[in-house]
Amino acid sequence: MRRSNFALRLQPSLLDEARKVAESEGVPLNQLINVAVAEKLSALRTESYFEERASRADIPKALKILRRAGKGKAPVRGDELPE
């Protein structure tokens, strides 16, 4: 893994809070910041992934598949509709 240094300027109150959280989690501040950045990137990528998938959706085709799903088959035990 390639490592690089980056000077990160945080507001003093944010840095203090990050230090407290890192200490309470028992991890180095650097690791906490790495995980926080990774989580944010993951969330942003997930949003764009679903937007891209939705743009390719064929709604009529999907509804056709759903209409035929399970047709002619009895419900599996536990799948019965409530009375």
Backbone as CSV, one residue per row, in Angstrom:
resi,resn,N_x,N_y,N_z,CA_x,CA_y,CA_z,C_x,C_y,C_z
1,MET,0.840,-1.169,0.000,0.000,0.000,0.000,0.893,1.242,0.000
2,ARG,0.571,2.163,-0.878,1.316,3.412,-0.956,0.818,4.367,0.119
3,ARG,1.720,4.990,0.799,1.348,5.938,1.849,1.769,7.334,1.428
4,SER,0.984,8.295,1.864,1.364,9.678,1.603,0.975,10.527,2.799
5,ASN,1.685,11.615,2.965,1.386,12.553,4.031,0.558,13.690,3.475
6,PHE,-0.346,14.180,4.303,-1.195,15.280,3.902,-1.458,16.145,5.125
7,ALA,-1.149,17.417,5.006,-1.392,18.335,6.123,-2.889,18.651,6.153
8,LEU,-3.532,18.246,7.210,-4.975,18.443,7.342,-5.230,19.530,8.375
9,ARG,-5.916,20.584,7.975,-6.236,21.665,8.897,-7.678,21.501,9.356
10,LEU,-7.821,21.251,10.636,-9.152,21.097,11.222,-9.405,22.233,12.205
11,GLN,-10.652,22.592,12.346,-11.009,23.570,13.370,-10.631,22.972,14.722
12,PRO,-10.139,23.791,15.627,-9.711,23.264,16.928,-10.784,22.439,17.643
13,SER,-12.030,22.893,17.601,-13.098,22.145,18.279,-13.332,20.784,17.624
14,LEU,-13.215,20.728,16.302,-13.383,19.465,15.582,-12.226,18.519,15.882
15,LEU,-11.030,19.050,15.926,-9.859,18.241,16.250,-9.951,17.686,17.672
16,ASP,-10.369,18.525,18.604,-10.533,18.063,19.993,-11.545,16.923,20.073
17,GLU,-12.654,17.085,19.387,-13.689,16.042,19.417,-13.187,14.763,18.757
18,ALA,-12.483,14.894,17.639,-11.932,13.719,16.957,-10.942,12.990,17.863
19,ARG,-10.125,13.733,18.578,-9.167,13.115,19.512,-9.898,12.348,20.614
20,LYS,-10.962,12.947,21.147,-11.747,12.283,22.198,-12.353,10.982,21.678
21,VAL,-12.920,11.022,20.488,-13.547,9.829,19.919,-12.495,8.754,19.654
22,ALA,-11.365,9.152,19.101,-10.290,8.183,18.830,-9.836,7.529,20.122
23,GLU,-9.684,8.336,21.147,-9.247,7.791,22.434,-10.290,6.836,23.005
24,SER,-11.565,7.226,22.933,-12.614,6.351,23.476,-12.754,5.057,22.680
25,GLU,-12.405,5.105,21.398,-12.448,3.906,20.550,-11.160,3.099,20.652
26,GLY,-10.134,3.681,21.252,-8.863,2.984,21.395,-8.085,2.858,20.099
27,VAL,-8.225,3.866,19.231,-7.509,3.852,17.953,-6.736,5.161,17.809
28,PRO,-5.678,5.145,16.996,-4.952,6.390,16.738,-5.832,7.375,15.965
29,LEU,-5.587,8.654,16.180,-6.347,9.696,15.473,-6.256,9.514,13.965
30,ASN,-5.087,9.164,13.472,-4.892,8.957,12.039,-5.837,7.871,11.514
31,GLN,-5.963,6.780,12.257,-6.841,5.692,11.843,-8.301,6.137,11.848
32,LEU,-8.698,6.895,12.866,-10.068,7.396,12.924,-10.382,8.258,11.706
33,ILE,-9.463,9.138,11.350,-9.675,10.014,10.192,-9.729,9.198,8.914
34,ASN,-8.859,8.194,8.772,-8.883,7.329,7.585,-10.226,6.618,7.447
35,VAL,-10.729,6.088,8.539,-12.011,5.377,8.505,-13.149,6.338,8.185
36,ALA,-13.109,7.533,8.768,-14.163,8.520,8.512,-14.191,8.922,7.035
37,VAL,-13.033,9.129,6.441,-12.963,9.484,5.015,-13.454,8.309,4.167
38,ALA,-13.048,7.100,4.520,-13.486,5.919,3.768,-15.000,5.748,3.832
39,GLU,-15.590,5.967,5.000,-17.045,5.851,5.140,-17.766,6.890,4.291
40,LYS,-17.282,8.110,4.281,-17.909,9.168,3.477,-17.810,8.849,1.993
41,LEU,-16.637,8.418,1.542,-16.468,8.058,0.133,-17.384,6.907,-0.255
42,SER,-17.509,5.936,0.625,-18.388,4.802,0.363,-19.833,5.259,0.216
43,ALA,-20.273,6.139,1.084,-21.643,6.650,1.006,-21.871,7.400,-0.300
44,LEU,-20.930,8.218,-0.700,-21.074,8.969,-1.954,-21.065,8.041,-3.161
45,ARG,-20.207,7.046,-3.144,-20.154,6.100,-4.262,-21.429,5.266,-4.332
46,THR,-21.965,4.897,-3.196,-23.191,4.107,-3.171,-24.337,4.890,-3.802
47,GLU,-24.444,6.154,-3.455,-25.501,6.996,-4.023,-25.383,7.070,-5.536
48,SER,-24.188,7.324,-6.047,-24.014,7.432,-7.495,-24.219,6.076,-8.172
49,TYR,-23.854,4.982,-7.493,-24.065,3.645,-8.047,-25.555,3.394,-8.275
50,PHE,-26.367,3.685,-7.261,-27.806,3.453,-7.406,-28.445,4.407,-8.416
51,GLU,-27.953,5.639,-8.496,-28.453,6.567,-9.515,-28.155,6.029,-10.919
52,GLU,-26.956,5.511,-11.100,-26.570,4.973,-12.409,-27.408,3.744,-12.752
53,ARG,-27.600,2.856,-11.765,-28.418,1.661,-11.996,-29.859,2.033,-12.313
54,ALA,-30.402,2.999,-11.595,-31.784,3.425,-11.820,-31.958,4.012,-13.212
55,SER,-30.941,4.692,-13.715,-31.049,5.295,-15.045,-31.135,4.233,-16.147
56,ARG,-30.665,3.018,-15.857,-30.721,1.930,-16.846,-31.930,1.023,-16.665
57,ALA,-32.777,1.329,-15.693,-33.901,0.446,-15.368,-34.920,0.401,-16.496
58,ASP,-35.468,-0.778,-16.725,-36.560,-0.980,-17.672,-37.782,-1.367,-16.837
59,ILE,-38.548,-0.370,-16.413,-39.658,-0.586,-15.486,-40.688,-1.577,-16.037
60,PRO,-41.155,-1.437,-17.278,-42.129,-2.412,-17.783,-41.598,-3.855,-17.745
61,LYS,-40.336,-4.043,-18.095,-39.741,-5.382,-18.063,-39.692,-5.915,-16.631
62,ALA,-39.310,-5.061,-15.682,-39.242,-5.483,-14.277,-40.627,-5.869,-13.767
63,LEU,-41.642,-5.094,-14.104,-43.008,-5.411,-13.662,-43.498,-6.720,-14.271
64,LYS,-43.134,-6.976,-15.507,-43.501,-8.235,-16.161,-42.889,-9.427,-15.424
65,ILE,-41.627,-9.300,-15.045,-40.950,-10.364,-14.299,-41.624,-10.570,-12.948
66,LEU,-41.943,-9.487,-12.259,-42.573,-9.594,-10.946,-43.957,-10.231,-11.029
67,ARG,-44.706,-9.943,-12.102,-46.044,-10.520,-12.247,-45.994,-12.040,-12.400
68,ARG,-44.952,-12.547,-13.019,-44.885,-13.993,-13.229,-44.147,-14.730,-12.113
69,ALA,-43.516,-14.001,-11.216,-42.742,-14.627,-10.142,-43.646,-15.466,-9.255
70,GLY,-43.330,-16.749,-9.112,-44.077,-17.636,-8.238,-45.411,-18.091,-8.795
71,LYS,-45.719,-17.714,-10.013,-47.005,-18.075,-10.605,-47.131,-19.593,-10.695
72,GLY,-48.253,-20.099,-10.178,-48.501,-21.531,-10.224,-47.849,-22.300,-9.098
73,LYS,-47.212,-21.632,-8.171,-46.549,-22.314,-7.058,-47.225,-21.912,-5.752
74,ALA,-47.398,-22.888,-4.894,-47.982,-22.597,-3.579,-46.973,-21.812,-2.746
75,PRO,-47.468,-20.981,-1.816,-46.541,-20.238,-0.951,-45.688,-21.201,-0.123
76,VAL,-44.464,-20.821,0.116,-43.575,-21.556,0.980,-44.059,-21.335,2.420
77,ARG,-43.914,-22.344,3.251,-44.370,-22.212,4.620,-43.802,-20.936,5.249
78,GLY,-44.669,-20.138,5.827,-44.289,-18.859,6.422,-44.551,-17.684,5.497
79,ASP,-44.851,-17.952,4.215,-45.130,-16.885,3.262,-46.617,-16.634,3.074
80,GLU,-47.456,-17.335,3.829,-48.883,-17.160,3.665,-49.284,-15.743,4.047
81,LEU,-50.320,-15.228,3.385,-50.836,-13.907,3.714,-51.675,-13.986,4.972
82,PRO,-51.632,-12.982,5.811,-52.467,-13.007,7.017,-53.944,-12.875,6.643
83,GLU,-54.770,-13.460,7.462,-56.216,-13.398,7.171,-56.792,-12.074,7.599
